[in-house]
Each structure stands twice: as structure tokens, then as C-alpha cells.
Amino acid sequence: MTTLRPGLVGLIPAAGRATRLGERPQSKEVLPLGTAAAGAPRLVCHDLLATYREAGVERAFVVLREGKWDVPAALGDGRACGLALAYLVVPPTAGVPFTLDRAYPFVRGQEVALGFPDILLAPHDLLARLRAHHHAGNAEVSLALVPCDRPAASDLVEIDASGRVVRFEIKPRTPTLTLTWVLAILSPRFTDFLHEWVAAESHRAIARGREAYVGDVFADAIAHGLPISGLVLPDGRSLDIGTPDSLARAAAGNWASG
């Protein structure tokens, strides 16, 4: 078993509105997907928390928007999930990068794990494998890359022969790539870059005509000389539960077999 360095802190953006799912009585992150082994409800976000826990993450910050009080009500302090959770409540932002940056005062100078609580992941050792890969190299960001079955709704990634990320296709109309990133490990240098990017990008977000994505920040980081590495995990599977069809697949329980 790989020995993991201490100190990895998790970041969990949960400020979205789930408009594609229509009206729901609960936040998408805590929608039930059946029953866990111990008989307790299994929630959508439990996959990410299990992935964090297996990689040695002991604490994580959940970034919420006001009104999503059912998330802390369901997860509490995280003890039942095996890691300590703290919550940051933020106003509406211009996109996920801006949401993540709200946690900057709490994660500055630390190695950060980033995943999404509305994306199911299998197997649960993906982040542990990515962490070992990250520590074996010199990249400022390492991305877990898995096969993508919904390229038009994803950030697609191209790597060169050495595993260095060279290009992103962000929710492309005509995709040419087949891998998407589902987890990231961020160095303190990158979180500093994100903080500076948000300060500058906030003045340009409207001109772009769409919301900003984390892939935009990664692409700009590469342009500024920050190396980003991609670890291809052919056995990795992911499912974004943001649509009624994908939520039904998740509830059926066999989504990772295909």
C-alpha cells in the first residue's frame, strides 16, 4: 500500500442550483440513492466522501450557497462519513472557480483535493492513486482522467506522451477528445494562481458570454507555465447526476459496469 503524505485537505463545491434536474425537494448532493451497507441512506455525495477518505483526506470544506441547509443537516460534522467537515456559506458567484476561491483563506498554503459531490465515482481508490502519482512528479496540478460518455457536457483533456496536459475542450459542440477529469490535486502555487485569476477574471466573465469553469483556470495556468499532469485511469467511471436520466441510472445502481 502506498504511504500517503499527511495534510491533504478536501474542497467540495456545493453552491449550484441543479436547474437541469427540475424542482426537487432536496439539494442534488444529498439525494438518496438507496441504502448503504449499514442500513443508513446512501446519498449522492457519499461517493466523493468515500474517495476522499480512502486517499487519506481527514478534513474538507464544503462551499454552499445560502438556502442549501439540507446539506449540513444530512452530513453534520462528517463524523459518520469518516472525515471532519466544515461549511462555508457564500453568495451567488460567476462560476465554480469563484466558488472555490471563497475557501482560499482556509486552504492557502496547503495541498488540496478537488472533486464534485454530484458526480459518482468508481472505484473509490481513484484519488489515492492520483495522490501517489502527484507526489511522484513535479506538477502543480494532477488530474484523474477517465473515459467520458457525455463529452458535450464535460471538460475534455488531451495529454502528451509524457502525461503532461496540453489542451482542454470545455463542453465542446464537436468533441475530438475522449477523456475527462473527475478529480484534481492542487498545489499551493496553483491555489495562489486561482486566487489571482479570480481577481482578474471577475472583470472579464461577462464578456465571455458564459460562466467560467475550472477548466478555464487550468488552461490559463498552463499558458502561464504551471505544469499540469494527467493520470489516465482506464478502469475509472463517473456519472454526473445532474439530469433526470443520469439520476435514474444512478438509482438503478449498475451505472459503473458499462
C-alpha positions in Angstrom: 0.0 0.0 0.0 1.3 3.5 -0.9 2.3 5.7 2.0 0.4 9.0 1.7 1.8 12.3 2.8 -0.2 14.0 5.6 -2.1 17.2 5.2 -4.3 16.8 2.1 -7.4 18.9 2.6 -10.6 18.4 0.6 -12.6 21.1 -1.2 -16.2 20.4 -2.1 -18.1 22.9 -4.2 -21.9 22.6 -3.5 -23.3 26.0 -4.4 -25.0 25.0 -7.6 -28.8 25.2 -8.3 -29.3 21.9 -10.2 -31.5 23.6 -12.8 -31.3 20.6 -15.2 -33.0 18.3 -12.6 -36.1 20.4 -12.3 -37.8 21.0 -9.0 -36.6 18.7 -6.2 -37.3 18.8 -2.5 -33.6 18.3 -1.7 -30.2 19.5 -2.9 -28.8 17.2 -5.5 -25.8 16.4 -3.4 -27.9 14.7 -0.7 -30.5 13.0 -2.9 -30.9 9.4 -1.7 -29.6 6.5 -3.9 -30.8 3.6 -1.8 -29.4 2.1 1.3 -25.8 1.8 2.4 -24.4 -1.5 3.9 -25.1 -0.4 7.5 -28.8 0.4 6.6 -28.4 4.2 6.6 -29.4 6.1 3.4 -26.8 6.3 0.7 -26.5 9.9 -0.6 -25.1 11.1 -3.9 -22.2 12.9 -2.2 -21.1 9.8 -0.3 -19.1 8.6 -3.3 -16.9 11.6 -3.2 -16.5 11.5 0.6 -15.5 7.8 0.4 -13.0 8.7 -2.3 -11.5 11.4 -0.2 -11.4 9.2 2.9 -9.6 6.4 1.0 -6.9 8.9 -0.1 -6.2 10.0 3.4 -8.2 13.2 3.5 -9.1 13.9 7.1 -11.0 17.2 6.7 -12.8 19.0 4.0 -14.5 22.3 3.4 -18.0 22.3 1.8 -18.7 25.6 0.0 -22.5 26.2 0.0 -24.8 28.9 -1.2 -27.4 30.2 1.2 -30.5 28.1 1.4 -28.9 24.7 0.9 -29.2 23.9 4.6 -30.2 20.3 3.9 -26.6 19.5 3.0 -25.1 20.2 6.5 -28.3 18.8 8.0 -27.6 15.5 6.2 -23.8 15.3 6.7 -23.3 17.1 10.0 -19.7 17.3 11.1 -18.8 14.5 8.8 -18.0 12.0 11.6 -20.4 9.4 10.1 -18.5 9.7 6.8 -15.1 9.3 8.4 -13.7 12.8 7.9 -14.3 16.3 9.5 -16.4 18.7 7.5 -16.7 22.5 7.8 -19.1 24.7 5.8 -18.6 28.0 4.1 -21.8 29.8 3.0 -21.2 32.1 0.0 -23.4 34.4 -2.1 -24.1 33.6 -5.8 -20.9 33.5 -7.8 -20.0 33.7 -11.5 -18.9 30.0 -11.6 -17.2 27.2 -9.8 -13.7 28.9 -9.8 -15.2 31.9 -7.9 -16.9 29.5 -5.5 -13.7 27.6 -4.9 -11.8 30.8 -4.3 -14.1 31.7 -1.3 -12.2 28.9 0.6 -8.8 30.4 -0.2 -8.2 31.9 3.3 -8.8 28.4 4.7 -6.7 26.3 2.3 -3.9 28.7 1.4 -0.5 27.0 1.6 -2.0 23.5 1.6 -2.3 20.7 -0.8 -5.9 20.5 -1.9 -8.1 17.7 -3.3 -10.9 18.8 -5.5 -13.9 16.7 -6.5 -17.6 17.3 -7.2 -20.3 16.0 -4.8 -22.8 15.5 -7.6 -20.6 13.1 -9.6 -20.5 9.4 -8.7 -17.1 7.8 -8.9 -15.8 4.2 -9.1 -13.7 2.7 -7.8 -13.1 4.7 -4.7 -9.3 4.5 -4.8 -9.1 6.9 -7.8 -7.9 9.8 -5.6 -5.4 7.6 -3.7 -3.8 6.6 -7.0 -3.8 10.2 -8.2 -2.2 11.3 -4.9 0.6 8.8 -5.3 1.1 9.9 -8.9 1.2 13.6 -7.9 3.9 13.0 -5.3 6.0 11.1 -7.8 6.1 14.1 -10.2 6.6 17.8 -10.1 3.3 19.1 -11.5 1.4 21.9 -9.8 -1.9 20.2 -10.6 -2.6 16.5 -11.2 -5.8 15.4 -12.8 -7.5 12.0 -12.7 -8.6 11.2 -16.2 -11.4 8.7 -17.0 -13.3 7.7 -20.2 -16.1 10.2 -20.9 -19.5 9.2 -22.2 -21.0 12.7 -22.2 -18.4 14.8 -23.9 -20.6 17.7 -24.8 -21.3 18.3 -21.1 -17.7 17.8 -19.9 -14.2 19.2 -19.7 -12.2 17.0 -22.0 -8.4 16.7 -21.6 -5.6 16.0 -24.0 -2.2 14.8 -22.7 1.1 14.2 -24.5 3.2 11.1 -24.4 4.7 12.1 -21.0 1.3 12.6 -19.4 1.6 16.4 -19.5 -1.8 18.1 -20.1 -1.6 20.2 -23.3 -5.2 21.1 -24.1 -8.7 21.3 -22.9 -12.0 21.2 -24.7 -14.7 22.7 -22.4 -18.2 21.4 -23.1 -17.4 21.2 -26.9 -20.1 21.1 -29.5 -17.9 18.9 -31.7 -15.7 16.9 -29.3 -12.4 15.4 -30.5 -11.1 14.1 -27.2 -12.3 11.1 -25.1 -11.0 11.7 -21.5 -12.5 13.9 -18.8 -11.0 14.9 -15.5 -13.0 14.0 -12.4 -10.6 14.7 -9.5 -7.7 17.0 -9.0 -4.9 17.6 -6.6 -3.9 21.3 -6.4 -0.5 22.6 -5.1 -0.4 25.8 -3.0 1.1 27.5 -6.1 -2.0 26.7 -8.1 -4.4 27.9 -5.4 -2.5 31.2 -5.3 -2.8 31.3 -9.1 -6.6 30.6 -8.8 -6.9 33.4 -6.3 -5.2 35.9 -8.6 -7.1 34.6 -11.7 -10.4 35.2 -9.9 -9.5 38.7 -9.1 -8.7 39.4 -12.7 -11.2 37.2 -14.4 -14.1 38.7 -12.5 -13.8 41.7 -14.8 -14.0 39.5 -17.9 -16.5 36.8 -17.1 -19.5 38.7 -18.6 -17.6 39.4 -21.8 -17.0 35.7 -22.4 -20.8 35.1 -22.7 -20.8 32.0 -20.4 -19.9 31.1 -16.9 -16.4 30.3 -16.0 -15.3 26.7 -15.5 -12.4 25.2 -13.6 -11.0 24.0 -17.0 -10.6 27.7 -18.0 -8.3 28.2 -15.0 -6.3 25.1 -15.8 -5.9 26.2 -19.4 -4.7 29.6 -18.3 -2.4 28.1 -15.7 -0.7 26.0 -18.5 -0.3 29.2 -20.6 1.4 30.8 -17.6 3.9 28.0 -17.2 2.3 25.9 -14.5 2.7 22.2 -15.3 -0.4 20.0 -15.1 -0.2 16.3 -15.2 -2.9 13.8 -16.2 -3.2 10.3 -14.9 -5.2 8.1 -17.2 -7.3 5.6 -15.1 -8.9 3.3 -17.7 -11.0 1.5 -15.1 -12.3 4.7 -13.7 -16.0 5.5 -14.1 -18.0 8.7 -13.4 -21.6 9.7 -13.6 -22.9 13.3 -13.2 -26.3 13.0 -11.7 -27.4 16.4 -12.9 -30.1 15.2 -15.3 -33.2 13.1 -14.6 -31.9 10.3 -16.9 -28.5 10.1 -15.2 -30.1 10.3 -11.7 -32.3 7.3 -12.8 -29.1 5.4 -13.9 -27.5 6.2 -10.5 -30.5 4.9 -8.6 -30.5 1.7 -10.6 -27.1 1.0 -9.2 -25.3 -0.5 -12.3 -24.0 2.6 -13.9 -20.3 1.8 -13.3 -20.5 -1.6 -15.1 -20.6 -0.1 -18.6 
